Each structure stands twice: as structure tokens, then as C-alpha cells.
């Protein structure tokens, strides 16, 4: 087992201002995760399906609220699938599409 790492689970929501303009807001919650590389078979199957799997993040099921993105080491990742293993949920992630190194600026964290 790897040393526990801090990750930030991201949730996007939208709010409407007084003029009716919708604004996207992102909030984050920090949780402890066991960060592991994906297996060769996960990487191969993901590649066949147009994905670029990078990590498997194991967190307590009670801490996961259906978020679709997370931040690890300042990089935003998309959660493309989950897997339940007793009271642990595995989050399989790839770098967020749209930029090669979509890094989160310090002003955008939490």
C-alpha cells in the first residue's frame, strides 16, 4: 500500500445572477486517498475506448459524493469510472481533456 495522499474532489454547480446570467462555480473538498497507478490491462482497455487512464484513487465510500473531477498534485483529472470494494471506492482517472497539462491555479483551489 502506498502512503496516503491528499486529493481534492471537485463539484461543479451553476448559479444565476440578478441579470439571468448563469455562472459556473467549482467547489472542492480535500480527502485522503491511496493513489496507485492503473494496471496494464486497465491502461490497455482504456486506450481501446479512447481514454488515457493514469491513476486509481482509493477513498472511503462515505467521503465520495459523486464528484466527476479531482485535483492531484495541482492537475485536474476526470473520473471516468468507479469501482466499489467493500467500504472503499476506487476512482479511475485521466487528465482533464481540453489541455495537455490542465493545472489548477492557486486562486482556483477550494
C-alpha positions in Angstrom: 0.0 0.0 0.0 1.2 3.5 -0.9 1.5 6.4 1.5 -1.8 8.3 1.8 -2.1 11.4 -0.3 -4.3 14.4 -0.2 -6.6 14.9 -3.2 -9.4 17.4 -3.7 -12.7 16.2 -5.1 -14.4 18.9 -7.3 -18.0 19.6 -7.7 -19.4 22.0 -10.4 -22.6 23.9 -10.0 -24.3 26.8 -11.7 -25.9 29.9 -10.2 -27.9 32.6 -11.9 -27.2 36.3 -11.1 -29.8 39.1 -11.0 -29.5 39.6 -14.8 -30.1 35.9 -15.6 -26.5 35.1 -16.5 -25.5 31.6 -15.5 -22.1 31.3 -13.9 -20.2 28.0 -13.3 -18.9 27.6 -9.8 -16.4 24.9 -8.7 -16.0 23.9 -5.1 -13.7 21.3 -3.6 -13.3 19.0 -0.6 -10.0 17.5 0.5 -9.9 13.8 1.3 -7.2 11.3 1.9 -6.6 8.7 -0.9 -4.4 5.8 -1.6 -3.0 6.7 -5.1 -1.9 3.9 -7.3 -1.0 3.5 -11.0 -3.6 1.8 -13.1 -2.9 -1.8 -14.1 -1.6 -2.7 -17.6 -5.0 -4.2 -18.5 -6.9 -1.0 -17.3 -4.5 1.1 -19.4 -4.8 -1.1 -22.5 -8.6 -1.3 -22.3 -9.0 2.4 -21.6 -6.8 3.2 -24.6 -9.0 1.0 -26.8 -12.0 3.1 -25.6 -10.4 6.5 -26.2 -9.3 7.1 -22.6 -5.9 7.7 -21.2 -6.0 6.1 -17.7 -3.4 7.4 -15.2 -4.3 6.6 -11.6 -6.6 4.6 -9.4 -7.5 6.6 -6.3 -8.9 4.6 -3.4 -11.0 6.6 -0.9 -13.6 5.8 1.7 -17.0 5.3 0.1 -18.6 7.7 2.8 -16.3 10.5 1.5 -17.3 10.3 -2.1 -20.4 12.2 -3.2 -20.5 11.5 -6.9 -17.9 14.1 -8.0 -16.7 13.9 -11.6 -13.3 15.6 -11.2 -10.5 15.8 -8.7 -7.2 17.6 -8.2 -4.0 15.7 -7.5 -0.6 17.4 -7.5 -2.1 20.6 -8.9 -3.5 18.8 -12.0 -7.2 18.3 -12.7 -8.3 14.8 -13.5 -11.6 13.5 -14.8 -13.1 10.5 -13.0 -14.1 8.1 -15.8 -15.3 5.2 -13.8 -15.6 3.9 -10.2 -15.5 0.5 -8.6 -16.8 -0.5 -5.1 -14.5 -2.7 -2.9 -16.3 -3.1 0.4 -16.2 0.3 2.2 -13.6 1.7 -0.3 -14.4 3.2 -3.7 -11.8 3.2 -6.4 -11.8 6.3 -8.7 -10.2 5.7 -12.1 -8.9 9.0 -13.5 -7.4 10.6 -16.6 -6.1 14.1 -17.2 -9.0 16.5 -17.9 -9.5 16.9 -21.6 -9.1 20.3 -23.1 -5.4 20.8 -22.4 -2.3 18.7 -22.1 -1.4 19.9 -18.6 -4.6 21.5 -17.2 -3.1 22.7 -14.0 -5.1 24.4 -11.3 -4.0 27.8 -10.3 -3.7 28.6 -6.6 -6.6 31.1 -6.9 -8.9 28.4 -8.1 -8.3 25.8 -5.3 -11.2 25.3 -2.9 
